[in-house]
Amino acid sequence: MTVTAPLFPLFADLRDRTVLVVGGGVVAERKVEALLHAGALPRVGSPQLTRTLHAWLESGRIRWLDGAYHDGWLDEAWLVIAATGDAEVNRQVYEAATARRILANVVDQAELCSFHSPAVVRRGLLQVAISSGGGAPMLARHVRRQLEVLLDGSLGSLAALLDRQREAIRARFPDLGQRRGFLEKLLAGPLPRLLRQQLHADRADAFLHRLLEDGEHGPAAGSVVLVGAGPGDPGLVTLNALRAMNEADVILHDRLVSAEVLDLARRDATRIEVGKSAGRHSMGQDQIHALMLEHARAGRRVVRLKGGDPFVFGRGGEELEFLRRHGIPFEVVPGITAAVACAAYAGIPLTHREHARSLRLVTAHCKDSLDKLDWASLAQPDQTLAVYMGVAGLEQVRERLLLAGMPPGLAFALVENGSRPQQRVITGTLATLPETARHHQLQSPALLVLGEVAALAGQLHWFGQPPLHGPQQFDNPRVPTLPRAA
């Protein structure tokens, strides 16, 4: 049994150095592209070239060695890559290069490689290379995909900044220990966050110069990130949300944030449930504000994790106003709001050319919110209503919509635990909305979708169980008999 030996990791400076690529197909094209990115001078030897290689030839970026391979092509080469698809030619290239002590790589033939091309994650000057020594290339690619998710694109800007200011940092901290301590504080401080917010290069340089003049950061600077957790399916969490949760020291999360989403967060982060629900207030908004302030002022990175999206009935605006008043740095990571996610998982298109040309998002969690809605406009045809937090107020919603002129036969869909394994979809018509909900013992969290599109749930459902239906008639449903509004 052949055992793959560990490789010596090495990053080669190939700027203005000749590299031979034998082969002119798609695989060779990918190798040439990586070499051009590194500033190398590729020579491509092959009887034919792909269209892209021809374009690079015409623009002067590569040289073409037309014809069949011979050992003279190796002259002046620092490295050689064989990607011909012809096993005999590939072996000839490898043996000739080895005889000249030129490092060679034969694509997908680990035994004919004196160097290997790793799977690479690039963030500007920062590169992460992953290798399995040629023994398990698919595993290396799998790890690369995971790192692509975790490593923020702003790391490229950070690497460029530190490269530009390298000499200034060395001059300010000639002692290696002091320099290392400064950089550790720098990377744990506000600079990465500012770069994520697209801080201009000049401002980033000025910020770093101020830190160098001070010599120390002083107390660690805390911050708050408002993060939308989506409706519950962890697969709907965005990459930026995942990064924020993995950087958090403290996570203040709503009750409705699923356990599966919380499992994605940093393991040693402090988790505090601060959610509210109808009839059960575990923590008031003022207390949530106080917690954010306390932990941020203590230098901690706080994630305020909200179900759905922070700015769609999530009081995110109030929380940002509070943070700004107290001088706490903040960011916002949007999430997939319940209307979009629950409707999609129920097979309901929120807009449709034949049924709905507009979408209204409303909340109906208390009498005050019901009294402030323009029911006449909500009852207009050719639109979809998505009603948040309306489980306890379905009687009032039906009554006011019918009085405003909405047809009693208009379709509805109630999506309970949307996107989660226990999702249920309940359908019916407006006339019997609350009775149907009681019949099926509807529980929060649930989203109400009203409009012609809701009827499509029966045809287009794809996730979980098919929609449930209530009886066509109920005993004495409380349908109002007052005249409709003009």
ZIFEN-V928735 format. One record per backbone hydrogen bond with DSSP energy under -1.0 kcal/mol. NH is the residue of the N-H (numbers start at 1). CO is the residue of the C=O. If there is no record, write none. Layout:
nh:NH co:CO
nh:NH co:CO
This chain:
nh:16 co:39
nh:17 co:14
nh:19 co:41
nh:20 co:79
nh:21 co:43
nh:22 co:81
nh:23 co:45
nh:29 co:25
nh:30 co:26
nh:31 co:27
nh:32 co:28
nh:33 co:29
nh:34 co:30
nh:35 co:31
nh:36 co:32
nh:37 co:33
nh:38 co:34
nh:39 co:36
nh:40 co:35
nh:41 co:17
nh:43 co:19
nh:44 co:63
nh:45 co:21
nh:46 co:65
nh:54 co:50
nh:55 co:51
nh:56 co:52
nh:57 co:53
nh:58 co:54
nh:59 co:55
nh:60 co:57
nh:61 co:56
nh:63 co:42
nh:65 co:44
nh:73 co:70
nh:74 co:71
nh:75 co:72
nh:77 co:74
nh:78 co:18
nh:80 co:103
nh:81 co:20
nh:82 co:105
nh:83 co:22
nh:90 co:86
nh:91 co:87
nh:92 co:88
nh:93 co:89
nh:94 co:90
nh:95 co:91
nh:96 co:92
nh:97 co:93
nh:98 co:94
nh:99 co:95
nh:100 co:96
nh:101 co:98
nh:102 co:97
nh:105 co:80
nh:107 co:82
nh:109 co:106
nh:112 co:109
nh:113 co:110
nh:114 co:104
nh:115 co:104
nh:119 co:130
nh:121 co:128
nh:123 co:126
nh:126 co:123
nh:128 co:121
nh:130 co:119
nh:135 co:132
nh:140 co:136
nh:141 co:137
nh:142 co:138
nh:143 co:139
nh:144 co:140
nh:145 co:141
nh:146 co:142
nh:147 co:143
nh:148 co:144
nh:149 co:145
nh:150 co:146
nh:151 co:147
nh:155 co:152
nh:156 co:153
nh:158 co:154
nh:159 co:155
nh:160 co:156
nh:161 co:157
nh:162 co:158
nh:163 co:159
nh:164 co:160
nh:165 co:161
nh:169 co:165
nh:170 co:166
nh:171 co:167
nh:172 co:168
nh:173 co:169
nh:179 co:175
nh:180 co:176
nh:181 co:177
nh:182 co:178
nh:183 co:179
nh:184 co:180
nh:185 co:181
nh:186 co:182
nh:187 co:183
nh:188 co:184
nh:194 co:190
nh:195 co:191
nh:196 co:192
nh:197 co:193
nh:198 co:195
nh:199 co:194
nh:204 co:200
nh:205 co:201
nh:206 co:202
nh:207 co:203
nh:208 co:204
nh:209 co:205
nh:210 co:206
nh:211 co:207
nh:212 co:208
nh:213 co:209
nh:214 co:210
nh:215 co:211
nh:223 co:300
nh:224 co:329
nh:225 co:302
nh:226 co:331
nh:227 co:304
nh:228 co:333
nh:229 co:306
nh:230 co:308
nh:236 co:233
nh:237 co:234
nh:242 co:238
nh:243 co:239
nh:244 co:240
nh:245 co:241
nh:246 co:242
nh:249 co:301
nh:250 co:301
nh:251 co:270
nh:252 co:303
nh:253 co:272
nh:254 co:305
nh:257 co:254
nh:262 co:258
nh:263 co:259
nh:264 co:261
nh:265 co:262
nh:266 co:245
nh:269 co:266
nh:270 co:249
nh:272 co:251
nh:274 co:253
nh:277 co:280
nh:280 co:277
nh:288 co:284
nh:289 co:285
nh:290 co:286
nh:291 co:287
nh:292 co:288
nh:293 co:289
nh:294 co:290
nh:295 co:291
nh:296 co:292
nh:297 co:293
nh:299 co:296
nh:300 co:295
nh:302 co:223
nh:303 co:250
nh:304 co:225
nh:305 co:252
nh:306 co:227
nh:308 co:230
nh:312 co:309
nh:316 co:310
nh:319 co:315
nh:320 co:316
nh:321 co:317
nh:322 co:318
nh:323 co:319
nh:324 co:320
nh:325 co:321
nh:326 co:322
nh:327 co:324
nh:328 co:323
nh:331 co:224
nh:333 co:226
nh:341 co:337
nh:342 co:338
nh:343 co:339
nh:344 co:340
nh:345 co:341
nh:346 co:342
nh:347 co:344
nh:348 co:343
nh:352 co:356
nh:356 co:352
nh:357 co:382
nh:360 co:384
nh:362 co:386
nh:364 co:388
nh:370 co:366
nh:371 co:367
nh:372 co:368
nh:373 co:370
nh:375 co:373
nh:378 co:374
nh:379 co:375
nh:380 co:377
nh:384 co:358
nh:385 co:450
nh:386 co:360
nh:387 co:448
nh:388 co:362
nh:393 co:390
nh:397 co:393
nh:398 co:394
nh:399 co:395
nh:400 co:396
nh:401 co:397
nh:402 co:398
nh:403 co:399
nh:404 co:400
nh:405 co:402
nh:406 co:401
nh:410 co:407
nh:412 co:428
nh:413 co:449
nh:414 co:426
nh:415 co:447
nh:416 co:424
nh:417 co:445
nh:420 co:417
nh:423 co:420
nh:424 co:416
nh:426 co:414
nh:427 co:468
nh:428 co:412
nh:430 co:410
nh:431 co:408
nh:432 co:429
nh:433 co:430
nh:436 co:432
nh:437 co:433
nh:438 co:434
nh:439 co:435
nh:440 co:436
nh:441 co:438
nh:442 co:437
nh:447 co:415
nh:448 co:387
nh:449 co:413
nh:450 co:385
nh:451 co:411
nh:454 co:451
nh:455 co:452
nh:456 co:453
nh:457 co:454
nh:460 co:456
nh:461 co:457
nh:468 co:425
nh:479 co:477
nh:485 co:403
